[in-house]
Amino acid sequence: MKDSFGSIKIFGKTYKKDIIIHVNGSIIKRNKKKSRDLKPLYGHTPLSEKELDFLYEEKPEIVYVGIGYESALPITAEAQKILGEYKTFVIPTLEIVEKIEGEKRKFAAIIHVTC
């Protein structure tokens, strides 16, 4: 399956939900419920600081944020501030696979698979 709106294939496996890739390589479903209360302010569930606690524990060298196929994932100001503490790439989801699969540094990623 090719990467397309609503899915992404990373390391040979296809995901149909937003995901988080941890520094240890584990991949879990993104828990958007933590940020859902902000949806009325953004028109879409944003990536908020409530979802980024794991970065402090894992200490990645680099963070990737896939902001969707149409680059529409909002990121709260507080989340932007946290991401600013790391070397961070905020890029369209379609461009993220090549970057991640070639990454040699310790990284974490938050990937939005729709808009």
LOKOL-254988 format. One record per residue: x negated, y, z negated of N, C-alpha, C, O in turn; residue number from 1; residue in one letter. Coordinates in pm, whole numbers, plus 50000, padded with zeros to 5 digits. Each point is the difference from the previous one (the first is absolute). Example, Ala and Ser with C-alpha at 12.3 -4.5 7.8 and 13.67 -1.06 7.14 Angstrom:
% residues 2
@n_X->48681 | n_Y->49431 | n_Z->49220 | ca_X->50089 | ca_Y->50119 | ca_Z->50000 | c_X->49910 | c_Y->50120 | c_Z->50000 | o_X->49896 | o_Y->49998 | o_Z->49934 | num->1 | residuo->A
@n_X->50139 | n_Y->50107 | n_Z->50138 | ca_X->49918 | ca_Y->50119 | ca_Z->49994 | c_X->50077 | c_Y->50109 | c_Z->49927 | o_X->49949 | o_Y->50111 | o_Z->49983 | num->2 | residuo->S
//
This chain:
% residues 115
@n_X->49915 | n_Y->49881 | n_Z->50000 | ca_X->50085 | ca_Y->50119 | ca_Z->50000 | c_X->49912 | c_Y->50124 | c_Z->50000 | o_X->49905 | o_Y->50011 | o_Z->49921 | num->1 | residuo->M
@n_X->50125 | n_Y->50081 | n_Z->50166 | ca_X->49926 | ca_Y->50125 | ca_Z->50010 | c_X->50054 | c_Y->50097 | c_Z->49895 | o_X->50117 | o_Y->49994 | o_Z->49965 | num->2 | residuo->K
@n_X->49795 | n_Y->50096 | n_Z->49986 | ca_X->50046 | ca_Y->50103 | ca_Z->49908 | c_X->50108 | c_Y->50084 | c_Z->50068 | o_X->49983 | o_Y->50043 | o_Z->50114 | num->3 | residuo->D
@n_X->50125 | n_Y->49978 | n_Z->49816 | ca_X->50107 | ca_Y->50082 | ca_Z->50054 | c_X->50084 | c_Y->50053 | c_Z->49885 | o_X->49987 | o_Y->49955 | o_Z->49886 | num->4 | residuo->S
@n_X->50098 | n_Y->50140 | n_Z->50146 | ca_X->50087 | ca_Y->50059 | ca_Z->49901 | c_X->50064 | c_Y->49889 | c_Z->49917 | o_X->50066 | o_Y->49911 | o_Z->50053 | num->5 | residuo->F
@n_X->49915 | n_Y->50096 | n_Z->49815 | ca_X->50061 | ca_Y->49902 | ca_Z->49911 | c_X->49912 | c_Y->49882 | c_Z->49963 | o_X->50042 | o_Y->49915 | o_Z->49921 | num->6 | residuo->G
@n_X->49837 | n_Y->50078 | n_Z->50135 | ca_X->49909 | ca_Y->49892 | ca_Z->49962 | c_X->49856 | c_Y->50039 | c_Z->50029 | o_X->49972 | o_Y->50091 | o_Z->50077 | num->7 | residuo->S
@n_X->49938 | n_Y->49836 | n_Z->49859 | ca_X->49858 | ca_Y->50020 | ca_Z->50024 | c_X->49929 | c_Y->49866 | c_Z->49978 | o_X->50035 | o_Y->49924 | o_Z->49909 | num->8 | residuo->I
@n_X->49868 | n_Y->50049 | n_Z->50175 | ca_X->49922 | ca_Y->49876 | ca_Z->49987 | c_X->49860 | c_Y->50037 | c_Z->49953 | o_X->49927 | o_Y->50071 | o_Z->50070 | num->9 | residuo->K
@n_X->50037 | n_Y->49881 | n_Z->49812 | ca_X->49870 | ca_Y->50029 | ca_Z->49941 | c_X->49937 | c_Y->49869 | c_Z->49957 | o_X->50065 | o_Y->49917 | o_Z->49937 | num->10 | residuo->I
@n_X->49808 | n_Y->50065 | n_Z->50098 | ca_X->49927 | ca_Y->49878 | ca_Z->49966 | c_X->50077 | c_Y->49875 | c_Z->50040 | o_X->49999 | o_Y->49899 | o_Z->49928 | num->11 | residuo->F
@n_X->50070 | n_Y->50108 | n_Z->50188 | ca_X->50068 | ca_Y->49884 | ca_Z->50055 | c_X->50139 | c_Y->49973 | c_Z->49947 | o_X->50064 | o_Y->49904 | o_Z->50042 | num->12 | residuo->G
@n_X->49984 | n_Y->50178 | n_Z->49866 | ca_X->50133 | ca_Y->49977 | ca_Z->49943 | c_X->50089 | c_Y->50121 | c_Z->50027 | o_X->49955 | o_Y->50114 | o_Z->49990 | num->13 | residuo->K
@n_X->50171 | n_Y->49861 | n_Z->50045 | ca_X->50095 | ca_Y->50107 | ca_Z->50030 | c_X->50082 | c_Y->50034 | c_Z->49876 | o_X->50049 | o_Y->49912 | o_Z->49929 | num->14 | residuo->T
@n_X->49965 | n_Y->50218 | n_Z->50047 | ca_X->50078 | ca_Y->50052 | ca_Z->49888 | c_X->50112 | c_Y->50087 | c_Z->50054 | o_X->49979 | o_Y->50082 | o_Z->50090 | num->15 | residuo->Y
@n_X->50141 | n_Y->49898 | n_Z->49855 | ca_X->50116 | ca_Y->50077 | ca_Z->50046 | c_X->50048 | c_Y->50098 | c_Z->49894 | o_X->50107 | o_Y->50060 | o_Z->50014 | num->16 | residuo->K
@n_X->49815 | n_Y->49958 | n_Z->49882 | ca_X->50029 | ca_Y->50097 | ca_Z->49894 | c_X->49875 | c_Y->50084 | c_Z->49978 | o_X->49890 | o_Y->49960 | o_Z->50038 | num->17 | residuo->K
@n_X->50128 | n_Y->50157 | n_Z->49902 | ca_X->49885 | ca_Y->50081 | ca_Z->49963 | c_X->49912 | c_Y->49918 | c_Z->49905 | o_X->50051 | o_Y->49924 | o_Z->49918 | num->18 | residuo->D
@n_X->49818 | n_Y->50093 | n_Z->50095 | ca_X->49908 | ca_Y->49920 | ca_Z->49919 | c_X->49892 | c_Y->50086 | c_Z->49936 | o_X->49975 | o_Y->50114 | o_Z->50039 | num->19 | residuo->I
@n_X->49963 | n_Y->49826 | n_Z->49860 | ca_X->49881 | ca_Y->50055 | ca_Z->49937 | c_X->49892 | c_Y->49894 | c_Z->50011 | o_X->50022 | o_Y->49884 | o_Z->49966 | num->20 | residuo->I
@n_X->49861 | n_Y->50157 | n_Z->50080 | ca_X->49885 | ca_Y->49911 | ca_Z->50002 | c_X->49909 | c_Y->50045 | c_Z->49886 | o_X->49953 | o_Y->50113 | o_Z->49998 | num->21 | residuo->I
@n_X->50022 | n_Y->49796 | n_Z->49910 | ca_X->49916 | ca_Y->50031 | ca_Z->49885 | c_X->49853 | c_Y->49978 | c_Z->50033 | o_X->49966 | o_Y->49932 | o_Z->50097 | num->22 | residuo->H
@n_X->49948 | n_Y->50124 | n_Z->49822 | ca_X->49855 | ca_Y->49990 | ca_Z->50019 | c_X->49955 | c_Y->49854 | c_Z->50008 | o_X->49907 | o_Y->49968 | o_Z->50074 | num->23 | residuo->V
@n_X->50158 | n_Y->49944 | n_Z->49851 | ca_X->49961 | ca_Y->49858 | ca_Z->50001 | c_X->50053 | c_Y->49926 | c_Z->50122 | o_X->49978 | o_Y->49879 | o_Z->50013 | num->24 | residuo->N
@n_X->50091 | n_Y->50191 | n_Z->50077 | ca_X->50051 | ca_Y->49939 | ca_Z->50122 | c_X->50142 | c_Y->49948 | c_Z->49991 | o_X->50059 | o_Y->49961 | o_Z->50101 | num->25 | residuo->G
@n_X->49998 | n_Y->50037 | n_Z->49779 | ca_X->50138 | ca_Y->49953 | ca_Z->49987 | c_X->50094 | c_Y->50103 | c_Z->50063 | o_X->49974 | o_Y->50121 | o_Z->49998 | num->26 | residuo->S
@n_X->50135 | n_Y->49828 | n_Z->50058 | ca_X->50098 | ca_Y->50084 | ca_Z->50066 | c_X->50134 | c_Y->49976 | c_Z->49935 | o_X->50046 | o_Y->49886 | o_Z->49988 | num->27 | residuo->I
@n_X->50017 | n_Y->50224 | n_Z->49969 | ca_X->50132 | ca_Y->49990 | ca_Z->49935 | c_X->50097 | c_Y->50098 | c_Z->50066 | o_X->49959 | o_Y->50094 | o_Z->50069 | num->28 | residuo->I
@n_X->50168 | n_Y->49882 | n_Z->49909 | ca_X->50103 | ca_Y->50090 | ca_Z->50049 | c_X->49990 | c_Y->50131 | c_Z->49921 | o_X->49984 | o_Y->50000 | o_Z->49878 | num->29 | residuo->K
@n_X->50026 | n_Y->50111 | n_Z->50194 | ca_X->50000 | ca_Y->50132 | ca_Z->49935 | c_X->50127 | c_Y->50014 | c_Z->49917 | o_X->50110 | o_Y->49970 | o_Z->50048 | num->30 | residuo->R
@n_X->49876 | n_Y->50076 | n_Z->49828 | ca_X->50114 | ca_Y->50018 | ca_Z->49912 | c_X->50054 | c_Y->50142 | c_Z->50015 | o_X->49969 | o_Y->50088 | o_Z->49920 | num->31 | residuo->N
@n_X->50112 | n_Y->49933 | n_Z->50183 | ca_X->50054 | ca_Y->50133 | ca_Z->50028 | c_X->50100 | c_Y->50046 | c_Z->49893 | o_X->50031 | o_Y->50118 | o_Z->49991 | num->32 | residuo->K
@n_X->50018 | n_Y->49789 | n_Z->49929 | ca_X->50095 | ca_Y->50037 | ca_Z->49895 | c_X->49941 | c_Y->50106 | c_Z->49907 | o_X->50073 | o_Y->50083 | o_Z->49946 | num->33 | residuo->K
@n_X->49796 | n_Y->49913 | n_Z->50035 | ca_X->49934 | ca_Y->50096 | ca_Z->49912 | c_X->50018 | c_Y->50143 | c_Z->50049 | o_X->49998 | o_Y->50094 | o_Z->49920 | num->34 | residuo->K
@n_X->50019 | n_Y->49925 | n_Z->50209 | ca_X->50011 | ca_Y->50134 | ca_Z->50059 | c_X->50140 | c_Y->50031 | c_Z->50053 | o_X->50025 | o_Y->50110 | o_Z->50048 | num->35 | residuo->S
@n_X->50066 | n_Y->49795 | n_Z->49944 | ca_X->50131 | ca_Y->50015 | ca_Z->50061 | c_X->50079 | c_Y->50120 | c_Z->49946 | o_X->50081 | o_Y->50057 | o_Z->50073 | num->36 | residuo->R
@n_X->49897 | n_Y->49981 | n_Z->49803 | ca_X->50074 | ca_Y->50114 | ca_Z->49945 | c_X->49966 | c_Y->50131 | c_Z->50071 | o_X->50073 | o_Y->50099 | o_Z->49987 | num->37 | residuo->D
@n_X->49819 | n_Y->49903 | n_Z->50088 | ca_X->49958 | ca_Y->50120 | ca_Z->50073 | c_X->50057 | c_Y->50007 | c_Z->50142 | o_X->49981 | o_Y->50099 | o_Z->50070 | num->38 | residuo->L
@n_X->50087 | n_Y->49796 | n_Z->49972 | ca_X->50053 | ca_Y->49994 | ca_Z->50136 | c_X->50088 | c_Y->50120 | c_Z->50035 | o_X->49988 | o_Y->50052 | o_Z->50111 | num->39 | residuo->K
@n_X->50101 | n_Y->49994 | n_Z->49800 | ca_X->50084 | ca_Y->50116 | ca_Z->50036 | c_X->49918 | c_Y->50127 | c_Z->50032 | o_X->50043 | o_Y->50083 | o_Z->50079 | num->40 | residuo->P
@n_X->49842 | n_Y->49931 | n_Z->49860 | ca_X->49916 | ca_Y->50118 | ca_Z->50025 | c_X->49927 | c_Y->49993 | c_Z->50134 | o_X->49968 | o_Y->50103 | o_Z->50058 | num->41 | residuo->L
@n_X->50006 | n_Y->49776 | n_Z->49990 | ca_X->49918 | ca_Y->49981 | ca_Z->50119 | c_X->50077 | c_Y->49944 | c_Z->50120 | o_X->49950 | o_Y->50001 | o_Z->50113 | num->42 | residuo->Y
@n_X->50172 | n_Y->49951 | n_Z->49863 | ca_X->50077 | ca_Y->49939 | ca_Z->50108 | c_X->49952 | c_Y->49860 | c_Z->50033 | o_X->50052 | o_Y->49936 | o_Z->50092 | num->43 | residuo->G
@n_X->49851 | n_Y->50016 | n_Z->49834 | ca_X->49939 | ca_Y->49870 | ca_Z->50020 | c_X->49925 | c_Y->49969 | c_Z->49871 | o_X->49951 | o_Y->50093 | o_Z->49935 | num->44 | residuo->H
@n_X->50037 | n_Y->49782 | n_Z->50028 | ca_X->49925 | ca_Y->49968 | ca_Z->49879 | c_X->49852 | c_Y->50032 | c_Z->50025 | o_X->49937 | o_Y->49938 | o_Z->50085 | num->45 | residuo->T
@n_X->50008 | n_Y->50159 | n_Z->49841 | ca_X->49860 | ca_Y->50039 | ca_Z->50024 | c_X->49902 | c_Y->49906 | c_Z->49931 | o_X->50038 | o_Y->49917 | o_Z->49918 | num->46 | residuo->P
@n_X->49836 | n_Y->50099 | n_Z->50116 | ca_X->49893 | ca_Y->49939 | ca_Z->49921 | c_X->49973 | c_Y->50100 | c_Z->49888 | o_X->49964 | o_Y->50114 | o_Z->50025 | num->47 | residuo->L
@n_X->50055 | n_Y->49842 | n_Z->49851 | ca_X->49980 | ca_Y->50090 | ca_Z->49887 | c_X->49890 | c_Y->49950 | c_Z->49908 | o_X->49953 | o_Y->49887 | o_Z->50013 | num->48 | residuo->S
@n_X->50009 | n_Y->50199 | n_Z->49896 | ca_X->49896 | ca_Y->49965 | ca_Z->49903 | c_X->50040 | c_Y->49879 | c_Z->49916 | o_X->49913 | o_Y->49932 | o_Z->49945 | num->49 | residuo->E
@n_X->50217 | n_Y->50041 | n_Z->50045 | ca_X->50048 | ca_Y->49886 | ca_Z->49921 | c_X->49953 | c_Y->49866 | c_Z->50056 | o_X->50001 | o_Y->49899 | o_Z->49930 | num->50 | residuo->K
@n_X->49958 | n_Y->50101 | n_Z->50196 | ca_X->49957 | ca_Y->49877 | ca_Z->50065 | c_X->49848 | c_Y->49986 | c_Z->50007 | o_X->49950 | o_Y->49899 | o_Z->50051 | num->51 | residuo->E
@n_X->49976 | n_Y->50198 | n_Z->49898 | ca_X->49856 | ca_Y->50002 | ca_Z->50021 | c_X->49915 | c_Y->49967 | c_Z->49878 | o_X->49878 | o_Y->50011 | o_Z->50006 | num->52 | residuo->L
@n_X->50184 | n_Y->49949 | n_Z->49884 | ca_X->49925 | ca_Y->49967 | ca_Z->49877 | c_X->49891 | c_Y->49896 | c_Z->50025 | o_X->49893 | o_Y->50005 | o_Z->49939 | num->53 | residuo->D
@n_X->50134 | n_Y->49902 | n_Z->50150 | ca_X->49904 | ca_Y->49891 | ca_Z->50023 | c_X->49866 | c_Y->50051 | c_Z->50051 | o_X->49898 | o_Y->49934 | o_Z->49982 | num->54 | residuo->F
@n_X->50100 | n_Y->50183 | n_Z->50081 | ca_X->49873 | ca_Y->50054 | ca_Z->50052 | c_X->49901 | c_Y->50027 | c_Z->49888 | o_X->49880 | o_Y->49974 | o_Z->50016 | num->55 | residuo->L
@n_X->50168 | n_Y->50078 | n_Z->49873 | ca_X->49910 | ca_Y->50029 | ca_Z->49887 | c_X->49937 | c_Y->49873 | c_Z->49944 | o_X->49884 | o_Y->50001 | o_Z->49957 | num->56 | residuo->Y
@n_X->50191 | n_Y->49891 | n_Z->50043 | ca_X->49949 | ca_Y->49873 | ca_Z->49948 | c_X->49904 | c_Y->49933 | c_Z->50099 | o_X->49898 | o_Y->49943 | o_Z->49959 | num->57 | residuo->E
@n_X->50135 | n_Y->50063 | n_Z->50169 | ca_X->49924 | ca_Y->49926 | ca_Z->50101 | c_X->49879 | c_Y->50077 | c_Z->50055 | o_X->49906 | o_Y->49939 | o_Z->50050 | num->58 | residuo->E
@n_X->50098 | n_Y->50192 | n_Z->49942 | ca_X->49889 | ca_Y->50086 | ca_Z->50044 | c_X->49950 | c_Y->49970 | c_Z->50142 | o_X->49884 | o_Y->49964 | o_Z->50018 | num->59 | residuo->K
@n_X->50204 | n_Y->50049 | n_Z->50081 | ca_X->49956 | ca_Y->49975 | ca_Z->50137 | c_X->49903 | c_Y->50109 | c_Z->50048 | o_X->50004 | o_Y->50113 | o_Z->49952 | num->60 | residuo->P
@n_X->49910 | n_Y->49850 | n_Z->50141 | ca_X->49913 | ca_Y->50100 | ca_Z->50061 | c_X->50077 | c_Y->50082 | c_Z->50102 | o_X->49966 | o_Y->50116 | o_Z->50027 | num->61 | residuo->E
@n_X->50137 | n_Y->49825 | n_Z->50028 | ca_X->50079 | ca_Y->50065 | ca_Z->50104 | c_X->50145 | c_Y->49955 | c_Z->49988 | o_X->50028 | o_Y->49887 | o_Z->49962 | num->62 | residuo->I
@n_X->50064 | n_Y->50204 | n_Z->50072 | ca_X->50143 | ca_Y->49969 | ca_Z->49996 | c_X->50059 | c_Y->50031 | c_Z->50137 | o_X->49975 | o_Y->50106 | o_Z->50058 | num->63 | residuo->V
@n_X->50103 | n_Y->49801 | n_Z->49993 | ca_X->50071 | ca_Y->50020 | ca_Z->50125 | c_X->50149 | c_Y->50012 | c_Z->49969 | o_X->50054 | o_Y->49923 | o_Z->49920 | num->64 | residuo->Y
@n_X->50011 | n_Y->50172 | n_Z->50144 | ca_X->50144 | ca_Y->50013 | ca_Z->49989 | c_X->50056 | c_Y->49999 | c_Z->50142 | o_X->49976 | o_Y->50091 | o_Z->50079 | num->65 | residuo->V
@n_X->50100 | n_Y->49804 | n_Z->49951 | ca_X->50068 | ca_Y->49990 | ca_Z->50129 | c_X->50136 | c_Y->50067 | c_Z->49985 | o_X->50085 | o_Y->49951 | o_Z->49926 | num->66 | residuo->G
@n_X->49935 | n_Y->50160 | n_Z->50144 | ca_X->50118 | ca_Y->50082 | ca_Z->49978 | c_X->50116 | c_Y->49970 | c_Z->50096 | o_X->50088 | o_Y->50083 | o_Z->50019 | num->67 | residuo->I
@n_X->49911 | n_Y->49798 | n_Z->50040 | ca_X->50110 | ca_Y->49958 | ca_Z->50086 | c_X->49967 | c_Y->50016 | c_Z->50147 | o_X->49903 | o_Y->50064 | o_Z->50038 | num->68 | residuo->G
@n_X->50181 | n_Y->49875 | n_Z->50044 | ca_X->49979 | ca_Y->50002 | ca_Z->50144 | c_X->50031 | c_Y->50136 | c_Z->50061 | o_X->49950 | o_Y->50033 | o_Z->50108 | num->69 | residuo->Y
@n_X->50131 | n_Y->50046 | n_Z->49824 | ca_X->50030 | ca_Y->50135 | ca_Z->50046 | c_X->49937 | c_Y->50104 | c_Z->49906 | o_X->50033 | o_Y->50119 | o_Z->50007 | num->70 | residuo->E
@n_X->49877 | n_Y->49836 | n_Z->49907 | ca_X->49929 | ca_Y->50087 | ca_Z->49905 | c_X->50096 | c_Y->50080 | c_Z->49912 | o_X->49977 | o_Y->50118 | o_Z->49975 | num->71 | residuo->S
@n_X->50129 | n_Y->49818 | n_Z->49979 | ca_X->50105 | ca_Y->50071 | ca_Z->49928 | c_X->50004 | c_Y->49975 | c_Z->49849 | o_X->50087 | o_Y->50055 | o_Z->49932 | num->72 | residuo->A
@n_X->49822 | n_Y->49863 | n_Z->50014 | ca_X->50003 | ca_Y->49975 | ca_Z->49856 | c_X->49957 | c_Y->50125 | c_Z->49924 | o_X->49885 | o_Y->50044 | o_Z->50015 | num->73 | residuo->L
@n_X->50203 | n_Y->50015 | n_Z->49905 | ca_X->49959 | ca_Y->50115 | ca_Z->49921 | c_X->49910 | c_Y->49956 | c_Z->49884 | o_X->50014 | o_Y->49890 | o_Z->49948 | num->74 | residuo->P
@n_X->49895 | n_Y->50198 | n_Z->50014 | ca_X->49912 | ca_Y->49976 | ca_Z->49886 | c_X->50015 | c_Y->50119 | c_Z->49906 | o_X->49982 | o_Y->50114 | o_Z->50041 | num->75 | residuo->I
@n_X->50052 | n_Y->49859 | n_Z->49834 | ca_X->50021 | ca_Y->50109 | ca_Z->49905 | c_X->49868 | c_Y->50074 | c_Z->49974 | o_X->49891 | o_Y->49947 | o_Z->50020 | num->76 | residuo->T
@n_X->50123 | n_Y->50177 | n_Z->49934 | ca_X->49881 | ca_Y->50081 | ca_Z->49968 | c_X->49916 | c_Y->49933 | c_Z->49892 | o_X->49877 | o_Y->50004 | o_Z->50005 | num->77 | residuo->A
@n_X->50189 | n_Y->49935 | n_Z->49897 | ca_X->49927 | ca_Y->49932 | ca_Z->49893 | c_X->49923 | c_Y->49880 | c_Z->50052 | o_X->49887 | o_Y->49975 | o_Z->49958 | num->78 | residuo->E
@n_X->50174 | n_Y->49951 | n_Z->50135 | ca_X->49931 | ca_Y->49885 | ca_Z->50061 | c_X->49883 | c_Y->50050 | c_Z->50084 | o_X->49893 | o_Y->49938 | o_Z->50000 | num->79 | residuo->A
@n_X->50125 | n_Y->50172 | n_Z->50072 | ca_X->49892 | ca_Y->50056 | ca_Z->50080 | c_X->49882 | c_Y->50039 | c_Z->49912 | o_X->49884 | o_Y->49983 | o_Z->50038 | num->80 | residuo->Q
@n_X->50146 | n_Y->50067 | n_Z->49844 | ca_X->49894 | ca_Y->50039 | ca_Z->49906 | c_X->49920 | c_Y->49876 | c_Z->49957 | o_X->49877 | o_Y->50004 | o_Z->49996 | num->81 | residuo->K
@n_X->50192 | n_Y->49888 | n_Z->49971 | ca_X->49933 | ca_Y->49876 | ca_Z->49961 | c_X->49918 | c_Y->49946 | c_Z->50117 | o_X->49884 | o_Y->49962 | o_Z->49982 | num->82 | residuo->I
@n_X->50175 | n_Y->50033 | n_Z->50136 | ca_X->49929 | ca_Y->49950 | ca_Z->50118 | c_X->49878 | c_Y->50086 | c_Z->50030 | o_X->49902 | o_Y->49950 | o_Z->50056 | num->83 | residuo->L
@n_X->50103 | n_Y->50177 | n_Z->49909 | ca_X->49887 | ca_Y->50091 | ca_Z->50021 | c_X->49879 | c_Y->49966 | c_Z->49916 | o_X->49890 | o_Y->50050 | o_Z->50025 | num->84 | residuo->G
@n_X->50127 | n_Y->49864 | n_Z->49875 | ca_X->49889 | ca_Y->49957 | ca_Z->49915 | c_X->49920 | c_Y->49887 | c_Z->50066 | o_X->49896 | o_Y->49960 | o_Z->49949 | num->85 | residuo->E
@n_X->50153 | n_Y->49991 | n_Z->50163 | ca_X->49937 | ca_Y->49890 | ca_Z->50072 | c_X->49976 | c_Y->50042 | c_Z->50145 | o_X->50064 | o_Y->50092 | o_Z->50050 | num->86 | residuo->Y
@n_X->49845 | n_Y->49841 | n_Z->50016 | ca_X->49989 | ca_Y->50018 | ca_Z->50145 | c_X->50124 | c_Y->49934 | c_Z->50056 | o_X->50015 | o_Y->49878 | o_Z->49990 | num->87 | residuo->K
@n_X->50074 | n_Y->50200 | n_Z->50069 | ca_X->50130 | ca_Y->49949 | ca_Z->50041 | c_X->50027 | c_Y->50032 | c_Z->50146 | o_X->49973 | o_Y->50110 | o_Z->50048 | num->88 | residuo->T
@n_X->50081 | n_Y->49791 | n_Z->50023 | ca_X->50045 | ca_Y->50019 | ca_Z->50137 | c_X->50150 | c_Y->49983 | c_Z->50002 | o_X->50051 | o_Y->49893 | o_Z->49966 | num->89 | residuo->F
@n_X->50020 | n_Y->50210 | n_Z->50073 | ca_X->50145 | ca_Y->49997 | ca_Z->50015 | c_X->50023 | c_Y->49999 | c_Z->50150 | o_X->49982 | o_Y->50101 | o_Z->50068 | num->90 | residuo->V
@n_X->50060 | n_Y->49783 | n_Z->49984 | ca_X->50009 | ca_Y->49983 | ca_Z->50144 | c_X->50126 | c_Y->49922 | c_Z->50039 | o_X->50058 | o_Y->49929 | o_Z->49917 | num->91 | residuo->I
@n_X->49985 | n_Y->50084 | n_Z->50209 | ca_X->50115 | ca_Y->49921 | ca_Z->50046 | c_X->49974 | c_Y->49850 | c_Z->49981 | o_X->49888 | o_Y->49953 | o_Z->50019 | num->92 | residuo->P
@n_X->50215 | n_Y->49975 | n_Z->49946 | ca_X->49988 | ca_Y->49857 | ca_Z->49973 | c_X->49942 | c_Y->49924 | c_Z->50119 | o_X->49924 | o_Y->49905 | o_Z->49980 | num->93 | residuo->T
@n_X->50110 | n_Y->50133 | n_Z->50139 | ca_X->49951 | ca_Y->49930 | ca_Z->50118 | c_X->49846 | c_Y->50002 | c_Z->50009 | o_X->49941 | o_Y->49908 | o_Z->50056 | num->94 | residuo->L
@n_X->49996 | n_Y->50194 | n_Z->49887 | ca_X->49855 | ca_Y->50014 | ca_Z->50007 | c_X->49927 | c_Y->49935 | c_Z->49882 | o_X->49877 | o_Y->49993 | o_Z->50000 | num->95 | residuo->E
@n_X->50196 | n_Y->49959 | n_Z->49902 | ca_X->49936 | ca_Y->49959 | ca_Z->49875 | c_X->49937 | c_Y->49860 | c_Z->50006 | o_X->49900 | o_Y->49976 | o_Z->49933 | num->96 | residuo->I
@n_X->50156 | n_Y->49934 | n_Z->50145 | ca_X->49953 | ca_Y->49861 | ca_Z->50000 | c_X->49852 | c_Y->49991 | c_Z->50039 | o_X->49922 | o_Y->49935 | o_Z->49931 | num->97 | residuo->V
@n_X->50041 | n_Y->50130 | n_Z->50176 | ca_X->49861 | ca_Y->49995 | ca_Z->50046 | c_X->49905 | c_Y->50056 | c_Z->49893 | o_X->49892 | o_Y->49945 | o_Z->49978 | num->98 | residuo->E
@n_X->50148 | n_Y->50163 | n_Z->49958 | ca_X->49916 | ca_Y->50061 | ca_Z->49896 | c_X->49982 | c_Y->49904 | c_Z->49883 | o_X->49889 | o_Y->49979 | o_Z->49952 | num->99 | residuo->K
@n_X->50222 | n_Y->49964 | n_Z->50001 | ca_X->49996 | ca_Y->49913 | ca_Z->49883 | c_X->49923 | c_Y->49871 | c_Z->50029 | o_X->49916 | o_Y->49958 | o_Z->49920 | num->100 | residuo->I
@n_X->50112 | n_Y->49980 | n_Z->50193 | ca_X->49936 | ca_Y->49873 | ca_Z->50029 | c_X->49850 | c_Y->50014 | c_Z->50024 | o_X->49927 | o_Y->49901 | o_Z->49989 | num->101 | residuo->E
@n_X->50027 | n_Y->50218 | n_Z->50043 | ca_X->49858 | ca_Y->50023 | ca_Z->50018 | c_X->49931 | c_Y->50062 | c_Z->49880 | o_X->49880 | o_Y->50023 | o_Z->50003 | num->102 | residuo->G
@n_X->50195 | n_Y->50005 | n_Z->49891 | ca_X->49947 | ca_Y->50070 | ca_Z->49883 | c_X->49910 | c_Y->49910 | c_Z->49917 | o_X->50038 | o_Y->49889 | o_Z->49964 | num->103 | residuo->E
@n_X->49844 | n_Y->50160 | n_Z->50006 | ca_X->49903 | ca_Y->49924 | ca_Z->49919 | c_X->49996 | c_Y->50049 | c_Z->49855 | o_X->49954 | o_Y->49928 | o_Z->49911 | num->104 | residuo->K
@n_X->50094 | n_Y->50194 | n_Z->50067 | ca_X->49999 | ca_Y->50055 | ca_Z->49863 | c_X->50120 | c_Y->49947 | c_Z->49921 | o_X->50094 | o_Y->49943 | o_Z->50056 | num->105 | residuo->R
@n_X->49900 | n_Y->50075 | n_Z->49812 | ca_X->50112 | ca_Y->49965 | ca_Z->49912 | c_X->50115 | c_Y->50094 | c_Z->50031 | o_X->49987 | o_Y->50122 | o_Z->49984 | num->106 | residuo->K
@n_X->50126 | n_Y->49824 | n_Z->50061 | ca_X->50110 | ca_Y->50089 | ca_Z->50037 | c_X->50132 | c_Y->49952 | c_Z->49943 | o_X->50017 | o_Y->49884 | o_Z->49962 | num->107 | residuo->F
@n_X->50076 | n_Y->50210 | n_Z->50034 | ca_X->50141 | ca_Y->49973 | ca_Z->49969 | c_X->50081 | c_Y->50064 | c_Z->50111 | o_X->49954 | o_Y->50094 | o_Z->50065 | num->108 | residuo->A
@n_X->50167 | n_Y->49855 | n_Z->49958 | ca_X->50085 | ca_Y->50057 | ca_Z->50104 | c_X->50146 | c_Y->49994 | c_Z->49958 | o_X->50044 | o_Y->49905 | o_Z->49935 | num->109 | residuo->A
@n_X->50027 | n_Y->50197 | n_Z->50104 | ca_X->50147 | ca_Y->50005 | ca_Z->49986 | c_X->50051 | c_Y->50018 | c_Z->50141 | o_X->49965 | o_Y->50096 | o_Z->50068 | num->110 | residuo->I
@n_X->50120 | n_Y->49811 | n_Z->49978 | ca_X->50041 | ca_Y->50002 | ca_Z->50140 | c_X->50153 | c_Y->49998 | c_Z->50011 | o_X->50067 | o_Y->49910 | o_Z->49949 | num->111 | residuo->I
@n_X->49984 | n_Y->50192 | n_Z->50120 | ca_X->50143 | ca_Y->50014 | ca_Z->50028 | c_X->50026 | c_Y->49942 | c_Z->50140 | o_X->49932 | o_Y->50039 | o_Z->50095 | num->112 | residuo->H
@n_X->50163 | n_Y->49870 | n_Z->49918 | ca_X->50018 | ca_Y->49929 | ca_Z->50128 | c_X->50113 | c_Y->50050 | c_Z->50088 | o_X->50021 | o_Y->49946 | o_Z->50109 | num->113 | residuo->V
@n_X->50052 | n_Y->50154 | n_Z->49847 | ca_X->50104 | ca_Y->50053 | ca_Z->50087 | c_X->49964 | c_Y->50144 | c_Z->50040 | o_X->49888 | o_Y->50026 | o_Z->50043 | num->114 | residuo->T
@n_X->50203 | n_Y->50063 | n_Z->49943 | ca_X->49986 | ca_Y->50137 | ca_Z->50052 | c_X->49865 | c_Y->50059 | c_Z->49976 | o_X->49975 | o_Y->50114 | o_Z->50038 | num->115 | residuo->C
//
